[in-house]
Amino acid sequence: MNAPHPTQLSPALALLQLLTENPTLPAVEWEVRPDGELFGRLWAADTRNASAAFQRILGVERVLMVPYSYRGRLMVSEYMAVIWRDVQVRMSFRSHASAYDVAPLAVTA
């Protein structure tokens, strides 16, 4: 059996620490990328609470919100990136725009 790729060890350990230290975080899909980045995503009707929980735990200061149209439905993506425990962590949360109190900007096809 081959040894794990060295650049993937740090993000794998960071993910283990994140989930062990914060067992009540919402479940998201995780990917440990070959370049050493940890990437999490959640696509659901309303991801606002999940996004807020990760922002708080990871210490994210800025979130990019992008409206878009998917199969005729207005959606919102929230993107965040942070260095946590010396690991680049990026996350993407996608929701129906109707979940937001304020309507996002209109999206043209």
N, C-alpha and C positions, 0 to 999 in steps of 0.2 A: 504494500500500500504506500502511495506517495504521501509525503508530508503536505499539510495545507499550504496554500499560497501565502507567503509571509505578509503581503499587503492586506490580506483579508482577515488576519488574526485580530488586529486592533478593532475594526468595526464589529466583528463577531463578539468580542469581549465587551465592547461598549453596549451592544444590544442586550447581552446577558445582564449586565449591570443595570441598564435602564429598566428592564422588565422585572428584575428581582427586587430592586429598590422601590419600584412604583407599581405594585401588583394590581392596582385599580385602574391603570391607564386603559383606555379603550383598545380593543384589538384592531390592528391594522396589518396590511400586507407589507412584509419587510423583504428587502433585497440587499445582500452584501455584494457590492460590485467589485470587479477585478482590480479597479484602481484604488480600492480602499475606502470608497464612499459607502455610507449607510443610507439607504433610500427607503422611505416609508410612504405608503399611499392608502387612501381610503376614499372610495366612491360610494356615496349613499344619498338618499333624499335630503338629509340634513346632517352635515358633518361639523356644524359650528361648535358643539360642546367638545367633540374629540379634538378639533383644532386648538381650541382654547386650553385644553388640558396639556397638550404637548408644548404649546407656547410657554405655559407657566413652568413646567418641569425642565424644559431645555433652555429656558432663559432667552427665548426668541424676542427680539425687539421690533422687528419689522416683518410684516406679512404682505405679500403682493397678492391683490385680488384681481382676477381677470374674468370678465364676463365673456361668454361665447354661446353659440347656438349649436345644439346637437340634435339632429333629427327633428328639427322644428321646435325644440324645447330650449328655453333660455336657462343656462347653467352658469355657475360661478366656480372658478378654481381658486384655491388659496395655496400659495407657494411660500415655503419658509426654508431658510438655510441657516445653519449655525455650526460652530465648532464646539463639540461636546466631548469632554475627556480626550482631547487631541484627535478627534475623528470628525471628518466632514459629514454632517447629517443634513439631508435634504428631505423635505416632506411635501406631499401634494394631497390636498383634500378637495373633492369635487362634489358639489351639491346642486340641487334644483334652486334656481334663483328665488323661487317663491318662499324658500325657507328664511330669507333675509327680510328684516323689517323695512329696509330701504331698498327700493328697486335699483339694481345696477344700471349702468349706462346701456343704452340700446346697442344691440349687435347687428351689423348688417351682414347679409349672406355673401 
